[in-house]
C-alpha cells in the first residue's frame, strides 16, 4: 500500500491556493453549505407542477419521525379509492393499526429465522445480517399486503396515532434489545438439545411479552368498531359493529392478488423478464413471499402511466435522497450541480450505483399524476407522506430522467402486463441473497 507523501499534499495545497475560482467557491460553500451552494433554480423552472393526468387525492398524510413510508403509501392508494367511492373529505386509514401488527409479525419472523439459523456460527453472514437489525420500520409492498390480508384495516378514528408510532426511535431501540436478548435464549435452547416443542413454547412466551410491549406503546388494536362520518355534502353516516376485515371488504374492496411488483434493476445478475424474490425478506410467517418482475425502464414507465390514465394511483419505491430538494419538492437530476461546483464527475450508471452501494430503494410514495406529451412521459406528480410543509403542499414533482435513474419499483394491476409478461410472472422466482439491494426496505 502506498502512503500519502507530504510533498504530494503540498503540491495540492499550492495548486488550490493559486486557483481563484476554487477560492471563491470555498468562501461560498464554507458559509452556506454544499447543497445550498449547488442548488439549481432552473430545476424548478423545468418542473412546473402541471400534469396532463392529475388524480384528485385529498390532503397528504404525515409519517412524522418514523420509517412507515411504505405503509403510508399503500394506505394512501386505498384512501384515494375510498375518498372517491364514498365522497369523503380528508379521510385517513389508521397507520398505527398496521404498524402494531407489522411489529408483532416481524418479531415472530425474526424468531423463526433465528431458529432456522441456529446451526450457523454467530459470525456467519446470515446470522450477522439478522442481528444487525432484528426489525425496523421499513417494509415492502408484499409485506403490507400480508398485513392487510391477515388483519384488515381500520379508519384512523378507530386507532389514532400514538406518540411512539409518530416517533418510533425508542420503540425500535427497546424492541430490538428484546429481540437480540431472545435470540441468545433461543440459540442456547437449541444448542443445549431442547426439543422443538420446548423451543416453540419459549418463543410463545416471548411473543406474549412482545404483544404487551406493543400494546403499552401503541395501544390495543380494535377487534370491532363503528365507522361514523359525514361526507362532502354533510350527510351523516353510521356503520356499526365492523371488524377490521369486514371494513376492508366493504370500504376498500381491493383484491390484492390482482397486483404485481415491477422493478427496474439493470444489473448483470438480474436479467430482464425474470421474477425474483429475496431470502429472509418478509414479516408474516406463512404468507406469500415477496416477488418482483424485472423489466426495462420503458416498459416500467408505460405500466405506471397506463394505471394513472385509468384513474388509479401507483405505489412506488425510489432513492428519494438523491438529487431532490425537500423544501421545494423537486426530484430532478439537475436539482444540484455538484459536478460544476467541485469540478468532479460524480456520474455513475444505475447498475453501477446498485452494485457498488451508492443507491437502493429508501422511500415509498405514490404517483398521482403524469405529464404526457405525444404519449411520452416528461414528469410525474408524487404524493409524499412528509406533511404539507414540504413541496407543493406535500406533493413533489419528479422529472422523467430522475425516474429513470432512481426509481426502482412500482405496483400495478397484473392485467396491465403484456401477455408475455403475465406468463413470466407465473415463473418460479430466482432467490436473491438477504443483503441484495432489491431487498432494501422502504
DAGICOR-V532794 format. One record per residue. RES is the residue in three letters. SS is DSSP state (h for helix, s for strand, l for the rest). PHI is phi in radians with two decimals (999 if undefined). Layout:
# DAGICOR-V532794
res = <RES/RES>
ss = <SS/SS>
phi = <PHI/PHI>
This chain:
# DAGICOR-V532794
res = <UNK/UNK/UNK/UNK/UNK/UNK/UNK/UNK/UNK/UNK/UNK/UNK/UNK/UNK/UNK/UNK/UNK/UNK/UNK/UNK/UNK/UNK/UNK/UNK/UNK/UNK/UNK/UNK/UNK/UNK/UNK/UNK/UNK/UNK/UNK/UNK/UNK/UNK/UNK/UNK/UNK/UNK/UNK/UNK/UNK/UNK/UNK/UNK/UNK/UNK/UNK/UNK/UNK/UNK/UNK/UNK/UNK/UNK/UNK/UNK/UNK/UNK/UNK/UNK/UNK/UNK/UNK/UNK/UNK/UNK/UNK/UNK/UNK/UNK/UNK/UNK/UNK/UNK/UNK/UNK/UNK/UNK/UNK/UNK/UNK/UNK/UNK/UNK/UNK/UNK/UNK/UNK/UNK/UNK/UNK/UNK/UNK/UNK/UNK/UNK/UNK/UNK/UNK/UNK/UNK/UNK/UNK/UNK/UNK/UNK/UNK/UNK/UNK/UNK/UNK/UNK/UNK/UNK/UNK/UNK/UNK/UNK/UNK/UNK/UNK/UNK/UNK/UNK/UNK/UNK/UNK/UNK/UNK/UNK/UNK/UNK/UNK/UNK/UNK/UNK/UNK/UNK/UNK/UNK/UNK/UNK/UNK/UNK/UNK/UNK/UNK/UNK/UNK/UNK/UNK/UNK/UNK/UNK/UNK/UNK/UNK/UNK/UNK/UNK/UNK/UNK/UNK/UNK/UNK/UNK/UNK/UNK/UNK/UNK/UNK/UNK/UNK/UNK/UNK/UNK/UNK/UNK/UNK/UNK/UNK/UNK/UNK/UNK/UNK/UNK/UNK/UNK/UNK/UNK/UNK/UNK/UNK/UNK/UNK/UNK/UNK/UNK/UNK/UNK/UNK/UNK/UNK/UNK/UNK/UNK/UNK/UNK/UNK/UNK/UNK/UNK/UNK/UNK/UNK/UNK/UNK/UNK/UNK/UNK/UNK/UNK/UNK/UNK/UNK/UNK/UNK/UNK/UNK/UNK/UNK/UNK/UNK/UNK/UNK/UNK/UNK/UNK/UNK/UNK/UNK/UNK/UNK/UNK/UNK/UNK/UNK/UNK/UNK/UNK/UNK/UNK/UNK/UNK/UNK/UNK/UNK/UNK/UNK/UNK/UNK/UNK/UNK/UNK/UNK/UNK/UNK/UNK/UNK/UNK/UNK/UNK/UNK/UNK/UNK/UNK/UNK/UNK/UNK/UNK/UNK/UNK/UNK/UNK/UNK/UNK/UNK/UNK/UNK/UNK/UNK/UNK/UNK/UNK/UNK/UNK/UNK/UNK/UNK/UNK/UNK/UNK/UNK/UNK/UNK/UNK/UNK/UNK/UNK/UNK/UNK/UNK/UNK/UNK/UNK/UNK/UNK/UNK/UNK/UNK/UNK/UNK/UNK/UNK/UNK/UNK/UNK/UNK/UNK/UNK/UNK/UNK/UNK/UNK/UNK/UNK/UNK/UNK/UNK/UNK/UNK/UNK/UNK/UNK/UNK/UNK/UNK/UNK/UNK/UNK/UNK/UNK/UNK/UNK/UNK/UNK/UNK/UNK/UNK/UNK/UNK/UNK/UNK/UNK/UNK/UNK/UNK/UNK/UNK/UNK/UNK/UNK/UNK/UNK/UNK/UNK/UNK/UNK/UNK/UNK/UNK/UNK/UNK/UNK/UNK/UNK/UNK/UNK/UNK/UNK/UNK/UNK/UNK/UNK/UNK/UNK/UNK/UNK/UNK/UNK/UNK/UNK/UNK/UNK/UNK/UNK/UNK/UNK/UNK/UNK/UNK/UNK/UNK/UNK/UNK/UNK/UNK/UNK/UNK/UNK/UNK/UNK/UNK/UNK/UNK/UNK/UNK/UNK/UNK/UNK/UNK/UNK/UNK/UNK/UNK/UNK/UNK/UNK>
ss = <l/l/l/l/l/h/h/h/h/h/h/h/h/h/h/h/h/l/l/h/h/h/h/h/h/h/h/h/h/h/h/h/l/h/h/h/h/h/s/l/l/h/h/h/h/l/l/l/l/l/l/l/s/s/l/l/l/l/l/l/l/s/l/l/s/l/l/l/h/h/h/h/h/h/h/h/h/h/h/h/h/h/h/h/h/h/l/l/l/l/l/l/s/l/h/h/h/h/h/h/h/h/h/h/h/h/h/h/h/h/h/h/h/h/h/h/l/l/l/l/l/l/l/l/h/h/h/h/h/h/h/h/l/l/l/l/l/l/l/l/h/h/h/h/h/h/h/h/h/h/h/l/l/l/s/l/l/l/l/l/l/l/h/h/h/h/s/l/h/h/h/h/h/h/h/h/h/h/h/h/h/h/h/h/h/h/h/h/h/h/h/l/l/l/l/h/h/h/h/h/h/h/h/h/h/h/h/h/h/h/h/h/h/h/h/h/h/h/l/l/l/l/l/l/s/s/s/s/s/s/l/l/l/l/l/s/s/s/s/s/s/s/l/h/h/h/h/h/h/h/h/h/l/l/l/h/h/h/s/s/s/s/s/l/l/l/l/l/l/l/l/l/l/s/s/s/s/s/l/l/l/l/l/l/l/l/l/l/l/l/l/s/s/s/l/l/h/h/h/h/h/h/h/h/h/h/h/h/h/l/l/l/l/s/s/s/s/s/l/l/l/l/l/s/s/l/l/l/l/s/s/l/l/l/l/s/l/h/h/h/h/h/l/l/l/l/l/l/l/h/h/h/h/h/h/l/l/l/l/l/l/l/s/s/s/s/s/s/s/s/s/s/s/l/l/s/s/s/s/s/s/s/s/l/l/s/l/l/l/l/l/s/l/l/s/s/s/s/s/h/h/h/h/h/h/h/s/s/s/s/s/s/s/h/h/h/l/l/h/h/h/h/h/h/h/l/l/l/l/s/s/s/l/l/l/l/h/h/h/l/l/l>
phi = <999/-1.74/-1.56/-1.47/-1.37/-0.97/-1.14/-1.13/-1.11/-1.09/-1.10/-1.13/-1.08/-1.14/-1.13/-1.14/-1.08/-1.50/-1.68/-1.09/-1.10/-1.18/-1.17/-1.15/-1.10/-1.01/-1.08/-1.23/-1.24/-1.06/-1.40/-1.81/1.72/-1.18/-1.11/-1.09/-1.28/-1.69/-1.09/-1.97/-1.14/-1.07/-1.09/-1.23/-1.10/-1.43/-2.30/-1.17/-1.35/-2.25/-2.39/-1.24/-2.07/-2.48/-1.43/-1.42/-2.27/1.44/-1.24/-1.38/-1.65/-2.44/-1.34/0.97/-1.63/-2.54/-1.83/-1.65/-0.97/-1.06/-1.28/-1.03/-1.07/-1.15/-1.12/-1.16/-1.09/-1.26/-1.04/-1.02/-1.11/-1.17/-1.02/-1.31/-1.28/-2.02/0.99/-1.61/-2.29/0.90/-1.63/-2.38/-1.50/-1.29/-1.41/-1.19/-1.10/-1.20/-1.08/-0.98/-1.23/-1.14/-1.09/-1.06/-1.23/-1.10/-1.11/-1.11/-1.08/-1.12/-1.00/-1.11/-1.24/-1.13/-1.11/-1.18/-1.86/-1.11/-1.45/-1.72/-1.17/-1.03/-1.58/-1.15/-1.11/-1.20/-1.14/-1.07/-1.09/-1.10/-1.33/-1.05/-2.53/-0.96/-2.74/-2.67/-1.25/-1.20/-2.92/-2.19/-0.95/-1.12/-1.27/-1.26/-1.04/-1.07/-1.17/-1.02/-1.22/-1.57/-2.04/1.23/-2.44/-2.41/-1.17/-1.06/-1.15/-1.43/-2.64/-1.16/-1.04/-2.10/-1.01/-1.49/-1.45/-1.33/-2.41/-1.64/-1.05/-1.13/-1.02/-1.13/-1.04/-1.37/-1.15/-1.20/-1.02/-1.14/-1.10/-1.16/-1.07/-1.17/-1.09/-1.01/-1.12/-1.10/-1.15/-1.14/-1.02/-1.20/-1.18/-1.55/1.41/-1.19/-1.25/-1.09/-1.11/-1.19/-1.14/-1.20/-1.14/-1.13/-1.11/-1.11/-1.09/-1.11/-1.16/-1.09/-1.19/-1.08/-1.02/-1.06/-1.03/-1.23/-1.13/-1.13/-1.45/-2.03/1.76/-1.61/-1.11/-1.25/-1.63/-2.42/-2.88/-1.86/-1.89/-2.17/-2.81/-1.99/-1.48/-1.04/-1.56/1.24/-1.31/-1.53/-2.35/-2.45/-2.19/-1.81/1.18/-1.41/-1.83/-0.99/-1.26/-1.21/-1.10/-1.05/-1.10/-1.40/-1.83/-1.70/1.11/-1.70/-1.44/-1.18/-1.28/-1.44/-1.97/-2.28/-1.60/-1.96/-2.09/-2.17/-2.25/-1.47/-1.62/-1.09/-1.47/-2.31/-1.01/-1.15/1.07/-2.31/-1.85/-2.43/-2.38/-2.24/-1.10/1.08/-1.89/2.94/-2.45/-1.67/-1.09/1.61/-1.47/-1.18/-1.27/-1.04/-2.50/-2.20/-2.07/-1.66/-2.32/-1.21/-1.19/-1.08/-1.11/-0.93/-1.25/-1.12/-1.14/-1.10/-1.14/-1.09/-1.18/-1.11/-1.11/-1.56/1.53/-2.16/-1.24/-2.25/-1.18/-2.58/-2.14/-2.65/-1.81/-1.15/-1.34/-1.54/0.86/-2.37/-1.89/-1.16/-1.13/-1.55/1.23/-1.96/-2.00/-2.63/-1.10/-1.78/-1.07/-2.31/-1.72/-1.19/-1.03/-1.23/-1.08/-1.80/0.96/-2.23/-1.54/-1.59/-1.16/-2.40/-1.33/-1.04/-1.12/-1.10/-1.09/-1.18/-1.20/-1.87/1.35/-1.49/-2.69/-2.89/-1.27/-2.12/-2.72/-2.00/-2.49/-2.28/-1.40/-2.12/-2.95/-2.65/-1.78/-1.85/-2.06/0.94/1.42/-1.95/-1.24/-2.09/-2.79/-2.30/-1.62/-2.14/-1.62/-1.59/-2.26/-1.93/1.44/-1.58/-1.49/-2.05/1.06/-1.67/0.96/1.71/-1.68/-1.97/-1.99/-1.99/-1.21/-1.12/-1.18/-1.13/-1.02/-0.96/-1.56/-2.21/-1.73/-2.07/-2.62/-2.34/-2.12/-2.34/-1.17/-1.01/-1.13/-1.34/-1.16/-1.11/-1.03/-1.13/-1.24/-1.12/-1.23/-1.06/-1.02/-1.30/-1.16/-1.19/-1.25/-1.35/-1.45/-1.75/-1.18/-0.97/-1.66/-1.08/-1.03/-1.33/-1.66/-1.12/-1.73/-1.34>
